């Protein structure tokens, strides 16, 4: 069964969302590491870890972490929404067995 244009749009949204979270978090981790933040690279993919490190770093420097936090949290919300819509789309397309 060929996907409809709406289904292609959701597939594209899902792929771009996952890619932006993965590469965005890697770039963000590299950026704060280059500015002196101490990172445990094992935990970089864990939601909340980079946010906590970034907030601590900003607090130590006496500046606001508001913009960075909004970007990190918004990307996680976006991928959660894209994943939900994608799963619902796939569940509708895949024929039921039995």
Secondary structure, 3 states (H helix, E strand, C coil): CCCCHHHHHHHHHHHHHHHHHHHHHHHHHHHHHHCCCCCCHHHCCCCCHHHHHHHHHHHHHCCCCHHHHHHHHHHHHHHHHHHHHHHHHHHHHCCCCC
